[in-house]
Amino acid sequence: MKKITQLALASVLAAGLTLPAMAEEEELREIVMRQDAANPLAFAEKAFTVKAGEKIKLTLDNEKAAIPQPHNVLVIKPGSLAEVQAAAMAAMTDATYMTDGCVPESDNILHIIKLVQPGQKDSVEFEAPAEAGDYPFVCTFPGHWTMMHGILTVEE
């Protein structure tokens, strides 16, 4: 066993890493979101719970959608769902809304996965907020925001 530990340490040092760097590296937790098969205008996953400061990879998988439509995901500040939904509705009059990924102007948006076309997937990596709370997520493709949303709960 001692020989294995020495070999591992030698490998770490040969790679130019330090032990504190190895200890600090956290695992990236992937959360995968898909379209609900029974209700294509809803996410199948409506709620997630993460730890404050946890490293997250949020993936929108639109590869096998029941109804092929583009979707996006915006993670937003607590209590801002109605404001972001209203901003999305107002932005539909802007000719660039669709080409810009259907992301409305709002200071309440924390993280974005822009439009993911049918048959594709995309991800965003981020650190969960340090402050505990319920952080809504929503698809702001025209008309989807009324039903296609959920909650990312951050716990301490």
N, C-alpha and C positions, 0 to 999 in steps of 0.2 A: 504494500500500500504506500509506503514511504517513497518508493521508486516512482510510482505513478504521480504522486504529488510533486516530486522534483521535476519530472518530465513536463507536467502541466505548467509549472512555474517557468521552466526554461523556455517553453513555447510562448508564453506570455511575454517574457522579456525579449525574446528573439523578434517578436512581432512589434516591438517598440511600445507596448502597452505598460501601464503601471497598475498595480493592484487597486489603488483607490479608484481609478477610472473604470475598472471592471466592476467594482462594487456599486458604483453610482449608476451604471447603465441599467435602466429599467426596461421591462418588457413592454412592448407596444400591444395594447389590447385592441383587436379589431371587432367592430360592430358592423354587421352587414344588414342593410335595409333593402326590402323588396316590395313590389306592388302586391297588395292583397289579392289572392286569386278569386275570392268571393266578391270583393268590392274593389275593382280596379282604380277607383279614385280614393283609395286609402292605402296607407302603409300597412304591411302585414305586421310589422313590429311597431307597436304604438307607445312603448315605454321602455326605457333603459335606465339602469342605475349604475353610476360610476363613483369612484372616490375622488375627492378634491385633489387636483394636481396630477391625477392619473393620465398617462400618455395614451391617447386614443387615435385609432385609425378608423374613421367613419367611411364606410363604403356603400355606395348606392349601386346595387346590382339590378340592371334593367335588361339582362340578357334573355330571360325566359318569361317576359311579361305576358300575362293573360291577354291583355289588349295592348298592342304596341303603341305607346305614347311616350313622348319625352317627359322626364321628371327632373327636378332639382331638389336640393335640401339646403335649407338655411337654418342654422342653429342661432337662436336669438336670446336676448336678455329676458329674464323673468318679467312677466306682466306685460309684454310687448306684442303678443300675438295679434290682437285686434289692430294695433297701429301698423304692423308690418303687412297684414292682410289688406288694410285700406290703402297703404302705399302701393301694393301690387296692383290693386284694382285701378288706382289713379294712373299708374305707369302704363297701363295698356294702351293709352292714347298716344304714347310716344312710339314713333316708328322704329326706334332702336331697341325697344324692350325685348323683343324676341331674339334679336341678333346678339344682345348683350347677356344672354343666358337667363332671362326672366328674373333678374335680381333688381328689386326696387331700391331707390335711394332711402337709406335709413341708418341712423347711428346705432340702432338696436341690433344690427346684424353682427354676430361674432365670428361665424365660420360659414363657408359656402362650398357646396358642390354644384357647379354650374350645370346646365342642362345635359342630361345623359340620354342619348338617343336609344331607341329600342335596339336590343342586341348588343348593348355596350354596358360598361360599368366604369365608375370613377371613384376616387377617394380623396379625402382630406385628412391630414394628420394635425393634431393639436393637443395641448395640455388642458385637461378639464379645469374649469374655473376653480380658483381657490375658495371662493365663497359658496357655501352650501345653498341649494335652492332648486327650483324646478325651471329648467331652461327649455322652452318650447323648440320644436323643430317643425318645419313646414315646407311644402312644395309650393312655389309661387308661379308655376305655369298657369296661364289663364284658366280660372274656374276651379282649379284643383285645391286651392287653399282652404276652401270651406270644409272639406272633409279629410284632406291629406295632411294631417299634422299629428304630433304626439309630444311626449315629454321626456327629456333627458334629465333625470334627477341626479344631482350632485350631493353626495353625503360626505361629511368630514371623516 
